[in-house]
Amino acid sequence: VFSDYMRNAVRLSALMHLPVTFVWTHDSIGLGEDGPTHQPVEHLASLRAIPGLNVVRPADANETAIAWREILKRYTKEFGKGQPHGFALTRQGVPAYEPNEDTARGGYVLFEAEGGEAQVVLIATGSEVHVAVEAREQLQADGVPTRVVSMPCVEWFEQQDQGYRDSVLPPSLRARVAVEAGIGLTWHKYVGDAGRIVSLEHFGASADGKVLFREFGFTAENVAAKARESIAAAQR
């Protein structure tokens, strides 16, 4: 949330193509006890709106390590020709998944659908990835083949060729749910008319982070319910 205080510096680093990496924490309502003054809501979307700034919100330590290596690779370009990056890191503990080199492509299939073609895709970032994974487990148990996509960096994903992007988010698969503990502005283009977004469209509150996640709908049960809604909408 305190990225607001340094926004001019962030914007100028993008304007000047400087190889700067900003590291931010307090990335969601997950650090709940500090209350809404310390909880970002619009900040991820606002930072992504800065041209030339790559915002990286990794799901775990493995994504963080691969993303950091990718950032350093990108900084080997001639000074003044690169782009700054911002890490939005989670303070609370999260599960770790198998490292995937496609993290460096900005978005990738973390878990593929089982038991048939995917009927729905769940897209998530940061600490919400494990919520999407748990929702997938519920949907799979109910016979709904479900793909989970982790998208730590929207900007990197947009730089990939159309073939790769379509392999991650097939155009024919209209049932989609995006999950991010912030305003949902980023995700409308990815989920489409039949999709659903589990987001935070209001300020937070002061409570334990787990309580806030539950009260504001960042649960596997709610994400699974939104997935079923999206499947129904896609079939109309």
Buried (B, 14 or more C-beta within 10 A) or exposed (E): BEBEEEEEBBBEBBEEBBBBBBEBEBBBBBBBEBBBEBBBBBBBBBBBEBEBBBBBBBBBEBBBEBBBEBBEEBBEEEEEEBBBBBBBBBEEEBEEBEEBEBBBBBBBBBBEBEEEEBBBBBBBBBBBBBBBBBBBBBBBEEEBBBBBBBBBBBBBBEEBEEEBBEEBBBEEBBBBBBBBBBBBBBBEEBBBEBBBBBBBEEEBBBBEBEEBBBBBBBBBEBBBBBBBBBBEBBEE
